[in-house]
């Protein structure tokens, strides 16, 4: 996933960069530093394969399930 694809996916999913970091933490990954997600979105660092796969999967699942998965991350 490229930086532009990451940014577009976050926009389509209604997730901020901070919400993505919280979501990764909620799913068992250590929450990346705030600058890490920014570096992915800015193209300064490569988007990890797993992050791209997660976002693509979130776009494919039904809305109600996606909202349940992302609810805690989006709330803050």
ROSE-232699 format. One record per residue: residue number from 1; x, y, z of N, C-alpha, C in turn; residue in one letter. Coordinates in Angstrom, 2 decimals, always signed. Layout:
BEGIN
<atom><n>NUM</n><n_u>X</n_u><n_v>Y</n_v><n_w>Z</n_w><ca_u>X</ca_u><ca_v>Y</ca_v><ca_w>Z</ca_w><c_u>X</c_u><c_v>Y</c_v><c_w>Z</c_w><res>a</res></atom>
...
This chain:
BEGIN
<atom><n>1</n><n_u>+0.85</n_u><n_v>-1.16</n_v><n_w>+0.00</n_w><ca_u>+0.00</ca_u><ca_v>+0.00</ca_v><ca_w>+0.00</ca_w><c_u>+0.91</c_u><c_v>+1.23</c_v><c_w>+0.00</c_w><res>x</res></atom>
<atom><n>2</n><n_u>+0.60</n_u><n_v>+2.17</n_v><n_w>-0.88</n_w><ca_u>+1.37</ca_u><ca_v>+3.41</ca_v><ca_w>-0.94</ca_w><c_u>+0.84</c_u><c_v>+4.42</c_v><c_w>+0.07</c_w><res>x</res></atom>
<atom><n>3</n><n_u>+1.58</n_u><n_v>+5.49</n_v><n_w>+0.24</n_w><ca_u>+1.13</ca_u><ca_v>+6.54</ca_v><ca_w>+1.15</ca_w><c_u>-0.20</c_u><c_v>+7.14</c_v><c_w>+0.69</c_w><res>x</res></atom>
<atom><n>4</n><n_u>-0.36</n_u><n_v>+7.34</n_v><n_w>-0.61</n_w><ca_u>-1.62</ca_u><ca_v>+7.88</ca_v><ca_w>-1.13</ca_w><c_u>-2.78</c_u><c_v>+6.91</c_v><c_w>-0.91</c_w><res>x</res></atom>
<atom><n>5</n><n_u>-2.52</n_u><n_v>+5.63</n_v><n_w>-1.10</n_w><ca_u>-3.56</ca_u><ca_v>+4.62</ca_v><ca_w>-0.86</ca_w><c_u>-3.93</c_u><c_v>+4.56</c_v><c_w>+0.61</c_w><res>x</res></atom>
<atom><n>6</n><n_u>-2.94</n_u><n_v>+4.70</n_v><n_w>+1.50</n_w><ca_u>-3.21</ca_u><ca_v>+4.73</ca_v><ca_w>+2.93</ca_w><c_u>-4.12</c_u><c_v>+5.90</c_v><c_w>+3.27</c_w><res>x</res></atom>
<atom><n>7</n><n_u>-3.76</n_u><n_v>+7.07</n_v><n_w>+2.81</n_w><ca_u>-4.55</ca_u><ca_v>+8.27</ca_v><ca_w>+3.08</ca_w><c_u>-5.97</c_u><c_v>+8.14</c_v><c_w>+2.56</c_w><res>x</res></atom>
<atom><n>8</n><n_u>-6.12</n_u><n_v>+7.61</n_v><n_w>+1.35</n_w><ca_u>-7.44</ca_u><ca_v>+7.44</ca_v><ca_w>+0.76</ca_w><c_u>-8.26</c_u><c_v>+6.40</c_v><c_w>+1.54</c_w><res>x</res></atom>
<atom><n>9</n><n_u>-7.62</n_u><n_v>+5.32</n_v><n_w>+1.96</n_w><ca_u>-8.33</ca_u><ca_v>+4.28</ca_v><ca_w>+2.72</ca_w><c_u>-8.79</c_u><c_v>+4.84</c_v><c_w>+4.07</c_w><res>x</res></atom>
<atom><n>10</n><n_u>-7.94</n_u><n_v>+5.59</n_v><n_w>+4.74</n_w><ca_u>-8.34</ca_u><ca_v>+6.18</ca_v><ca_w>+6.01</ca_w><c_u>-9.53</c_u><c_v>+7.11</c_v><c_w>+5.82</c_w><res>x</res></atom>
<atom><n>11</n><n_u>-9.51</n_u><n_v>+7.89</n_v><n_w>+4.76</n_w><ca_u>-10.61</ca_u><ca_v>+8.81</ca_v><ca_w>+4.48</ca_w><c_u>-11.90</c_u><c_v>+8.03</c_v><c_w>+4.22</c_w><res>x</res></atom>
<atom><n>12</n><n_u>-11.82</n_u><n_v>+6.98</n_v><n_w>+3.40</n_w><ca_u>-13.03</ca_u><ca_v>+6.18</ca_v><ca_w>+3.11</ca_w><c_u>-13.57</c_u><c_v>+5.50</c_v><c_w>+4.35</c_w><res>x</res></atom>
<atom><n>13</n><n_u>-12.67</n_u><n_v>+5.09</n_v><n_w>+5.25</n_w><ca_u>-13.09</ca_u><ca_v>+4.40</ca_v><ca_w>+6.47</ca_w><c_u>-13.49</c_u><c_v>+5.35</c_v><c_w>+7.58</c_w><res>x</res></atom>
<atom><n>14</n><n_u>-13.24</n_u><n_v>+6.63</n_v><n_w>+7.39</n_w><ca_u>-13.56</ca_u><ca_v>+7.61</ca_v><ca_w>+8.43</ca_w><c_u>-12.61</c_u><c_v>+7.53</c_v><c_w>+9.62</c_w><res>x</res></atom>
<atom><n>15</n><n_u>-11.38</n_u><n_v>+7.13</n_v><n_w>+9.36</n_w><ca_u>-10.39</ca_u><ca_v>+7.00</ca_v><ca_w>+10.43</ca_w><c_u>-9.33</c_u><c_v>+8.09</c_v><c_w>+10.30</c_w><res>x</res></atom>
<atom><n>16</n><n_u>-8.95</n_u><n_v>+8.65</n_v><n_w>+11.42</n_w><ca_u>-7.83</ca_u><ca_v>+9.58</ca_v><ca_w>+11.43</ca_w><c_u>-6.54</c_u><c_v>+8.76</c_v><c_w>+11.59</c_w><res>x</res></atom>
<atom><n>17</n><n_u>-5.41</n_u><n_v>+9.41</n_v><n_w>+11.44</n_w><ca_u>-4.14</ca_u><ca_v>+8.72</ca_v><ca_w>+11.66</ca_w><c_u>-4.05</c_u><c_v>+8.25</c_v><c_w>+13.12</c_w><res>x</res></atom>
<atom><n>18</n><n_u>-4.50</n_u><n_v>+9.08</n_v><n_w>+14.05</n_w><ca_u>-4.48</ca_u><ca_v>+8.70</ca_v><ca_w>+15.47</ca_w><c_u>-5.40</c_u><c_v>+7.51</c_v><c_w>+15.73</c_w><res>x</res></atom>
<atom><n>19</n><n_u>-6.57</n_u><n_v>+7.49</n_v><n_w>+15.08</n_w><ca_u>-7.49</ca_u><ca_v>+6.37</ca_v><ca_w>+15.25</ca_w><c_u>-6.87</c_u><c_v>+5.08</c_v><c_w>+14.72</c_w><res>x</res></atom>
<atom><n>20</n><n_u>-6.13</n_u><n_v>+5.15</n_v><n_w>+13.63</n_w><ca_u>-5.45</ca_u><ca_v>+3.96</ca_v><ca_w>+13.11</ca_w><c_u>-4.45</c_u><c_v>+3.45</c_v><c_w>+14.14</c_w><res>x</res></atom>
<atom><n>21</n><n_u>-3.69</n_u><n_v>+4.35</n_v><n_w>+14.74</n_w><ca_u>-2.73</ca_u><ca_v>+3.94</ca_v><ca_w>+15.77</ca_w><c_u>-3.44</c_u><c_v>+3.26</c_v><c_w>+16.94</c_w><res>x</res></atom>
<atom><n>22</n><n_u>-4.56</n_u><n_v>+3.84</n_v><n_w>+17.39</n_w><ca_u>-5.32</ca_u><ca_v>+3.22</ca_v><ca_w>+18.49</ca_w><c_u>-5.89</c_u><c_v>+1.87</c_v><c_w>+18.08</c_w><res>x</res></atom>
<atom><n>23</n><n_u>-6.37</n_u><n_v>+1.76</n_v><n_w>+16.84</n_w><ca_u>-6.92</ca_u><ca_v>+0.50</ca_v><ca_w>+16.36</ca_w><c_u>-5.86</c_u><c_v>-0.59</c_v><c_w>+16.37</c_w><res>x</res></atom>
<atom><n>24</n><n_u>-4.67</n_u><n_v>-0.28</n_v><n_w>+15.92</n_w><ca_u>-3.59</ca_u><ca_v>-1.27</ca_v><ca_w>+15.94</ca_w><c_u>-3.31</c_u><c_v>-1.70</c_v><c_w>+17.37</c_w><res>x</res></atom>
<atom><n>25</n><n_u>-3.34</n_u><n_v>-0.76</n_v><n_w>+18.30</n_w><ca_u>-3.15</ca_u><ca_v>-1.09</ca_v><ca_w>+19.71</ca_w><c_u>-4.27</c_u><c_v>-1.99</c_v><c_w>+20.21</c_w><res>x</res></atom>
<atom><n>26</n><n_u>-5.51</n_u><n_v>-1.66</n_v><n_w>+19.86</n_w><ca_u>-6.66</ca_u><ca_v>-2.46</ca_v><ca_w>+20.27</ca_w><c_u>-6.58</c_u><c_v>-3.88</c_v><c_w>+19.74</c_w><res>x</res></atom>
<atom><n>27</n><n_u>-5.99</n_u><n_v>-4.06</n_v><n_w>+18.57</n_w><ca_u>-5.92</ca_u><ca_v>-5.38</ca_v><ca_w>+17.94</ca_w><c_u>-4.70</c_u><c_v>-6.18</c_v><c_w>+18.39</c_w><res>x</res></atom>
<atom><n>28</n><n_u>-3.95</n_u><n_v>-5.63</n_v><n_w>+19.35</n_w><ca_u>-2.86</ca_u><ca_v>-6.41</ca_v><ca_w>+19.92</ca_w><c_u>-1.48</c_u><c_v>-5.99</c_v><c_w>+19.50</c_w><res>x</res></atom>
<atom><n>29</n><n_u>-1.37</n_u><n_v>-5.07</n_v><n_w>+18.58</n_w><ca_u>-0.07</ca_u><ca_v>-4.52</ca_v><ca_w>+18.21</ca_w><c_u>+0.21</c_u><c_v>-3.37</c_v><c_w>+19.16</c_w><res>x</res></atom>
<atom><n>30</n><n_u>+1.47</n_u><n_v>-3.14</n_v><n_w>+19.46</n_w><ca_u>+1.78</ca_u><ca_v>-1.96</ca_v><ca_w>+20.26</ca_w><c_u>+1.44</c_u><c_v>-0.73</c_v><c_w>+19.45</c_w><res>x</res></atom>
<atom><n>31</n><n_u>+0.81</n_u><n_v>+0.23</n_v><n_w>+20.08</n_w><ca_u>+0.40</ca_u><ca_v>+1.45</ca_v><ca_w>+19.38</ca_w><c_u>+1.64</c_u><c_v>+2.15</c_v><c_w>+18.84</c_w><res>x</res></atom>
<atom><n>32</n><n_u>+1.66</n_u><n_v>+2.41</n_v><n_w>+17.54</n_w><ca_u>+2.81</ca_u><ca_v>+3.12</ca_v><ca_w>+16.99</ca_w><c_u>+2.84</c_u><c_v>+4.56</c_v><c_w>+17.49</c_w><res>x</res></atom>
<atom><n>33</n><n_u>+4.02</n_u><n_v>+5.13</n_v><n_w>+17.50</n_w><ca_u>+4.16</ca_u><ca_v>+6.54</ca_v><ca_w>+17.88</ca_w><c_u>+3.36</c_u><c_v>+7.39</c_v><c_w>+16.90</c_w><res>x</res></atom>
<atom><n>34</n><n_u>+2.84</n_u><n_v>+8.53</n_v><n_w>+17.35</n_w><ca_u>+2.05</ca_u><ca_v>+9.38</ca_v><ca_w>+16.46</ca_w><c_u>+2.79</c_u><c_v>+9.73</c_v><c_w>+15.16</c_w><res>x</res></atom>
<atom><n>35</n><n_u>+4.07</n_u><n_v>+9.91</n_v><n_w>+15.27</n_w><ca_u>+4.82</ca_u><ca_v>+10.27</ca_v><ca_w>+14.05</ca_w><c_u>+4.97</c_u><c_v>+9.10</c_v><c_w>+13.08</c_w><res>x</res></atom>
<atom><n>36</n><n_u>+4.83</n_u><n_v>+7.88</n_v><n_w>+13.58</n_w><ca_u>+4.98</ca_u><ca_v>+6.71</ca_v><ca_w>+12.70</ca_w><c_u>+3.88</c_u><c_v>+6.67</c_v><c_w>+11.65</c_w><res>x</res></atom>
<atom><n>37</n><n_u>+2.64</n_u><n_v>+6.82</n_v><n_w>+12.06</n_w><ca_u>+1.53</ca_u><ca_v>+6.80</ca_v><ca_w>+11.10</ca_w><c_u>+1.65</c_u><c_v>+7.99</c_v><c_w>+10.16</c_w><res>x</res></atom>
<atom><n>38</n><n_u>+2.06</n_u><n_v>+9.14</n_v><n_w>+10.69</n_w><ca_u>+2.26</ca_u><ca_v>+10.31</ca_v><ca_w>+9.85</ca_w><c_u>+3.33</c_u><c_v>+10.02</c_v><c_w>+8.79</c_w><res>x</res></atom>
<atom><n>39</n><n_u>+4.40</n_u><n_v>+9.35</n_v><n_w>+9.18</n_w><ca_u>+5.47</ca_u><ca_v>+9.01</ca_v><ca_w>+8.22</ca_w><c_u>+4.95</c_u><c_v>+8.07</c_v><c_w>+7.13</c_w><res>x</res></atom>
<atom><n>40</n><n_u>+4.07</n_u><n_v>+7.14</n_v><n_w>+7.51</n_w><ca_u>+3.47</ca_u><ca_v>+6.26</ca_v><ca_w>+6.49</ca_w><c_u>+2.65</c_u><c_v>+7.09</c_v><c_w>+5.52</c_w><res>x</res></atom>
<atom><n>41</n><n_u>+1.81</n_u><n_v>+7.99</n_v><n_w>+6.06</n_w><ca_u>+0.92</ca_u><ca_v>+8.79</ca_v><ca_w>+5.22</ca_w><c_u>+1.68</c_u><c_v>+9.80</c_v><c_w>+4.38</c_w><res>x</res></atom>
<atom><n>42</n><n_u>+2.83</n_u><n_v>+10.23</n_v><n_w>+4.85</n_w><ca_u>+3.64</ca_u><ca_v>+11.23</ca_v><ca_w>+4.15</ca_w><c_u>+4.60</c_u><c_v>+10.58</c_v><c_w>+3.15</c_w><res>x</res></atom>
<atom><n>43</n><n_u>+4.70</n_u><n_v>+9.27</n_v><n_w>+3.18</n_w><ca_u>+5.60</ca_u><ca_v>+8.57</ca_v><ca_w>+2.27</ca_w><c_u>+7.04</c_u><c_v>+8.52</c_v><c_w>+2.75</c_w><res>x</res></atom>
<atom><n>44</n><n_u>+7.28</n_u><n_v>+8.93</n_v><n_w>+3.97</n_w><ca_u>+8.65</ca_u><ca_v>+8.91</ca_v><ca_w>+4.51</ca_w><c_u>+9.06</c_u><c_v>+7.51</c_v><c_w>+4.96</c_w><res>x</res></atom>
<atom><n>45</n><n_u>+8.08</n_u><n_v>+6.68</n_v><n_w>+5.27</n_w><ca_u>+8.32</ca_u><ca_v>+5.28</ca_v><ca_w>+5.64</ca_w><c_u>+7.30</c_u><c_v>+4.42</c_v><c_w>+4.90</c_w><res>x</res></atom>
<atom><n>46</n><n_u>+7.69</n_u><n_v>+3.18</n_v><n_w>+4.63</n_w><ca_u>+6.78</ca_u><ca_v>+2.28</ca_v><ca_w>+3.94</ca_w><c_u>+5.66</c_u><c_v>+1.83</c_v><c_w>+4.88</c_w><res>x</res></atom>
<atom><n>47</n><n_u>+4.48</n_u><n_v>+1.72</n_v><n_w>+4.31</n_w><ca_u>+3.34</ca_u><ca_v>+1.21</ca_v><ca_w>+5.07</ca_w><c_u>+3.56</c_u><c_v>-0.29</c_v><c_w>+5.26</c_w><res>x</res></atom>
<atom><n>48</n><n_u>+3.56</n_u><n_v>-0.78</n_v><n_w>+6.50</n_w><ca_u>+3.74</ca_u><ca_v>-2.22</ca_v><ca_w>+6.72</ca_w><c_u>+2.66</c_u><c_v>-3.03</c_v><c_w>+5.99</c_w><res>x</res></atom>
<atom><n>49</n><n_u>+3.05</n_u><n_v>-4.17</n_v><n_w>+5.49</n_w><ca_u>+2.13</ca_u><ca_v>-5.03</ca_v><ca_w>+4.74</ca_w><c_u>+0.87</c_u><c_v>-5.33</c_v><c_w>+5.54</c_w><res>x</res></atom>
<atom><n>50</n><n_u>+1.03</n_u><n_v>-5.62</n_v><n_w>+6.83</n_w><ca_u>-0.11</ca_u><ca_v>-5.95</ca_v><ca_w>+7.66</ca_w><c_u>-1.10</c_u><c_v>-4.80</c_v><c_w>+7.83</c_w><res>x</res></atom>
<atom><n>51</n><n_u>-0.59</n_u><n_v>-3.58</n_v><n_w>+7.86</n_w><ca_u>-1.46</ca_u><ca_v>-2.41</ca_v><ca_w>+7.99</ca_w><c_u>-2.29</c_u><c_v>-2.25</c_v><c_w>+6.71</c_w><res>x</res></atom>
<atom><n>52</n><n_u>-1.64</n_u><n_v>-2.38</n_v><n_w>+5.57</n_w><ca_u>-2.37</ca_u><ca_v>-2.30</ca_v><ca_w>+4.30</ca_w><c_u>-3.42</c_u><c_v>-3.39</c_v><c_w>+4.20</c_w><res>x</res></atom>
<atom><n>53</n><n_u>-3.05</n_u><n_v>-4.60</n_v><n_w>+4.61</n_w><ca_u>-4.01</ca_u><ca_v>-5.72</ca_v><ca_w>+4.57</ca_w><c_u>-5.19</c_u><c_v>-5.46</c_v><c_w>+5.49</c_w><res>x</res></atom>
<atom><n>54</n><n_u>-4.93</n_u><n_v>-4.94</n_v><n_w>+6.68</n_w><ca_u>-6.00</ca_u><ca_v>-4.64</ca_v><ca_w>+7.62</ca_w><c_u>-6.97</c_u><c_v>-3.61</c_v><c_w>+7.04</c_w><res>x</res></atom>
<atom><n>55</n><n_u>-6.45</n_u><n_v>-2.55</n_v><n_w>+6.46</n_w><ca_u>-7.32</ca_u><ca_v>-1.51</ca_v><ca_w>+5.91</ca_w><c_u>-8.14</c_u><c_v>-2.04</c_v><c_w>+4.74</c_w><res>x</res></atom>
<atom><n>56</n><n_u>-7.52</n_u><n_v>-2.86</n_v><n_w>+3.90</n_w><ca_u>-8.28</ca_u><ca_v>-3.44</ca_v><ca_w>+2.77</ca_w><c_u>-9.39</c_u><c_v>-4.36</c_v><c_w>+3.29</c_w><res>x</res></atom>
<atom><n>57</n><n_u>-9.07</n_u><n_v>-5.13</n_v><n_w>+4.31</n_w><ca_u>-10.07</ca_u><ca_v>-6.02</ca_v><ca_w>+4.91</ca_w><c_u>-11.21</c_u><c_v>-5.21</c_v><c_w>+5.52</c_w><res>x</res></atom>
<atom><n>58</n><n_u>-10.89</n_u><n_v>-4.14</n_v><n_w>+6.23</n_w><ca_u>-11.93</ca_u><ca_v>-3.30</ca_v><ca_w>+6.83</ca_w><c_u>-12.85</c_u><c_v>-2.72</c_v><c_w>+5.77</c_w><res>x</res></atom>
<atom><n>59</n><n_u>-12.32</n_u><n_v>-2.44</n_v><n_w>+4.60</n_w><ca_u>-13.15</ca_u><ca_v>-1.90</ca_v><ca_w>+3.53</ca_w><c_u>-14.07</c_u><c_v>-2.95</c_v><c_w>+2.93</c_w><res>x</res></atom>
<atom><n>60</n><n_u>-13.74</n_u><n_v>-4.21</n_v><n_w>+3.09</n_w><ca_u>-14.52</ca_u><ca_v>-5.29</ca_v><ca_w>+2.48</ca_w><c_u>-15.60</c_u><c_v>-5.86</c_v><c_w>+3.39</c_w><res>x</res></atom>
<atom><n>61</n><n_u>-15.46</n_u><n_v>-5.69</n_v><n_w>+4.70</n_w><ca_u>-16.44</ca_u><ca_v>-6.30</ca_v><ca_w>+5.60</ca_w><c_u>-17.68</c_u><c_v>-5.41</c_v><c_w>+5.72</c_w><res>x</res></atom>
<atom><n>62</n><n_u>-18.80</n_u><n_v>-5.98</n_v><n_w>+6.13</n_w><ca_u>-20.03</ca_u><ca_v>-5.20</ca_v><ca_w>+6.27</ca_w><c_u>-19.84</c_u><c_v>-4.03</c_v><c_w>+7.25</c_w><res>x</res></atom>
<atom><n>63</n><n_u>-20.60</n_u><n_v>-2.97</n_v><n_w>+6.99</n_w><ca_u>-20.48</ca_u><ca_v>-1.75</ca_v><ca_w>+7.79</ca_w><c_u>-20.65</c_u><c_v>-1.99</c_v><c_w>+9.29</c_w><res>x</res></atom>
<atom><n>64</n><n_u>-21.65</n_u><n_v>-2.79</n_v><n_w>+9.66</n_w><ca_u>-21.90</ca_u><ca_v>-3.01</ca_v><ca_w>+11.08</ca_w><c_u>-20.73</c_u><c_v>-3.69</c_v><c_w>+11.77</c_w><res>x</res></atom>
<atom><n>65</n><n_u>-20.09</n_u><n_v>-4.64</n_v><n_w>+11.10</n_w><ca_u>-18.94</ca_u><ca_v>-5.31</ca_v><ca_w>+11.68</ca_w><c_u>-17.74</c_u><c_v>-4.35</c_v><c_w>+11.74</c_w><res>x</res></atom>
<atom><n>66</n><n_u>-17.55</n_u><n_v>-3.58</n_v><n_w>+10.69</n_w><ca_u>-16.44</ca_u><ca_v>-2.62</ca_v><ca_w>+10.67</ca_w><c_u>-16.59</c_u><c_v>-1.62</c_v><c_w>+11.82</c_w><res>x</res></atom>
<atom><n>67</n><n_u>-17.81</n_u><n_v>-1.15</n_v><n_w>+12.04</n_w><ca_u>-18.03</ca_u><ca_v>-0.19</ca_v><ca_w>+13.12</ca_w><c_u>-17.74</c_u><c_v>-0.79</c_v><c_w>+14.48</c_w><res>x</res></atom>
<atom><n>68</n><n_u>-18.08</n_u><n_v>-2.06</n_v><n_w>+14.66</n_w><ca_u>-17.77</ca_u><ca_v>-2.72</ca_v><ca_w>+15.94</ca_w><c_u>-16.27</c_u><c_v>-2.85</c_v><c_w>+16.16</c_w><res>x</res></atom>
<atom><n>69</n><n_u>-15.54</n_u><n_v>-3.14</n_v><n_w>+15.08</n_w><ca_u>-14.09</ca_u><ca_v>-3.30</ca_v><ca_w>+15.17</ca_w><c_u>-13.40</c_u><c_v>-1.97</c_v><c_w>+15.46</c_w><res>x</res></atom>
<atom><n>70</n><n_u>-13.89</n_u><n_v>-0.91</n_v><n_w>+14.85</n_w><ca_u>-13.20</ca_u><ca_v>+0.39</ca_v><ca_w>+14.95</ca_w><c_u>-13.78</c_u><c_v>+1.31</c_v><c_w>+16.02</c_w><res>x</res></atom>
<atom><n>71</n><n_u>-14.86</n_u><n_v>+0.94</n_v><n_w>+16.65</n_w><ca_u>-15.57</ca_u><ca_v>+1.83</ca_v><ca_w>+17.59</ca_w><c_u>-14.67</c_u><c_v>+2.43</c_v><c_w>+18.66</c_w><res>x</res></atom>
<atom><n>72</n><n_u>-13.91</n_u><n_v>+1.60</n_v><n_w>+19.34</n_w><ca_u>-13.05</ca_u><ca_v>+2.11</ca_v><ca_w>+20.41</ca_w><c_u>-11.96</c_u><c_v>+3.04</c_v><c_w>+19.90</c_w><res>x</res></atom>
<atom><n>73</n><n_u>-11.41</n_u><n_v>+2.75</n_v><n_w>+18.75</n_w><ca_u>-10.34</ca_u><ca_v>+3.57</ca_v><ca_w>+18.19</ca_w><c_u>-10.85</c_u><c_v>+4.94</c_v><c_w>+17.75</c_w><res>x</res></atom>
<atom><n>74</n><n_u>-12.06</n_u><n_v>+4.98</n_v><n_w>+17.25</n_w><ca_u>-12.63</ca_u><ca_v>+6.22</ca_v><ca_w>+16.71</ca_w><c_u>-13.13</c_u><c_v>+7.12</c_v><c_w>+17.84</c_w><res>x</res></atom>
<atom><n>75</n><n_u>-13.53</n_u><n_v>+6.55</n_v><n_w>+18.94</n_w><ca_u>-14.17</ca_u><ca_v>+7.28</ca_v><ca_w>+20.03</ca_w><c_u>-13.32</c_u><c_v>+8.40</c_v><c_w>+20.61</c_w><res>x</res></atom>
<atom><n>76</n><n_u>-12.02</n_u><n_v>+8.26</n_v><n_w>+20.59</n_w><ca_u>-11.18</ca_u><ca_v>+9.25</ca_v><ca_w>+21.27</ca_w><c_u>-10.89</c_u><c_v>+10.46</c_v><c_w>+20.43</c_w><res>x</res></atom>
